[in-house]
Amino acid sequence: MRVDYDLLAKTIAALTEGETDAVALMATVACEVHHADARFDWTGFYRVTAPEMLKIGPYQGGHGCLMIPFSRGVCGAAARTGTVQLITDVDAFAGHIACASSTRSELVLPVWNDAGTLLGVFDIDCDQPAAFDADDATHMASILKATFAGAR
C-alpha cells in the first residue's frame, strides 16, 4: 500500500486543528504517518532539547535512540543543516547511527515552526533500500510545515 498523501494531509489537519503543543502534534503525526504506508517501519520525532542535541520524542515502531547529537547520524545531519535527508542506503551514509539494525533507508525532515525555531526532526525508517523518493519528501515537508506552523 502506497500512502495517499492528500488523504493523510487532510486527516492530520482535521485531527490537529487549533493545537499548538509540539508534543501533542508530534504524537498525532507519528501515529497517522506510521499507519499510512506499509513501508514505514519506524516513524517518529527527535526533539531539540538542548543546544546541538536531539532527544527521542513521540514515535511508532520499535525502540529508537534516546539522544542524538547534531554532529552524528542522519537525524543529526537534518538538524545541523536544516535540510531533508533522503538516504537510499544507510550503510553508505558516513556516521549512520544504527538505532535498529533492520533499517536500510531513511527519510528525515527538519521540523520548524513559523517563528523559525527548529523543533526537531521527523524520521521515517524502512527495512528496504531506496524506499523513499523526492515525492515522499515533498509531501511530508508540506504536511509538517502546515502542521507545525503555530507550534510552541
Number of C-alpha atoms within 10 A of each C-alpha: 7 8 16 11 18 10 11 19 21 11 13 20 16 10 15 17 10 11 15 16 13 18 16 13 20 26 16 16 28 22 17 18 21 22 15 16 14 11 18 23 18 22 26 25 29 28 24 23 14 9 8 13 19 24 18 19 21 19 23 21 14 10 11 19 13 11 15 20 18 19 15 17 17 28 28 26 22 25 30 17 11 16 14 22 20 22 21 19 16 21 15 11 13 10 14 16 17 15 12 14 8 12 19 20 22 27 27 27 27 26 28 20 20 13 10 9 13 16 22 28 30 28 22 25 26 21 17 17 16 16 19 20 12 11 10 14 17 12 16 20 18 12 19 22 16 15 26 21 17 16 20 14
